[in-house]
Amino acid sequence: MIAEIPIVALTADHAFEGTVRVDRRLQDILSDPITGFLPMFDVSVVRLSDPDTTVVELAESTVVKSTLAAVIINSDGHEVPAQRHVNLTIKAGLPVFLATAGYEMRGWIHVGQAKDSQIEVLTLELKPFFPVTNAQIQVPGDPSEPMEVPVVLVNRDLLSVFSFDAPA
């Protein structure tokens, strides 16, 4: 069954708000090495340097996955790690702070076992796109309040900092 999920795809310079069509978890689609592209539909493009102005509206577009810093899921019905039904193992919640291309984030990651090493979590627990729940997203230099989202999928390859930290 194909479902449409509203998302905001974030790159270092732009935000692409639209929908994606999925036949499995969005995290698995983003982490899939078979294709480097994410098709989006009914897309509004905004520059981060001028977030109040829409650059263009597109019926269909393709985003290069390797340029995505993160993808915000704008749907309450999408699976978050704490609600997994297929994986009955208890997931430990760890508060994190991270910086990625154009963004700073705080929130929670969920791992199979509590880990002491941040490197161990990054290499052994997290997929190429990993979920951060109860996230706060801030654009550096933007004086407005951080955006709060239930779940954001973060591109591990574009991280510049990853730290266990208490969310603000």
Secondary structure, DSSP 8 states (H G I E B T S, - for coil): --EEEEEEEE-SSEEEEEEEEESS-HHHHHH-TT-SEEEEEEEEEEETTSTTSEEEEEEEEEEEGGG-SEEEE--TTS--GGG-SS--S--EEEEEEEEETTEEEEEEEEESS--S-HHHIIIII--SEEEEEEEEEE-TT--S--EEEEEEEEEGGGEEEEEE----
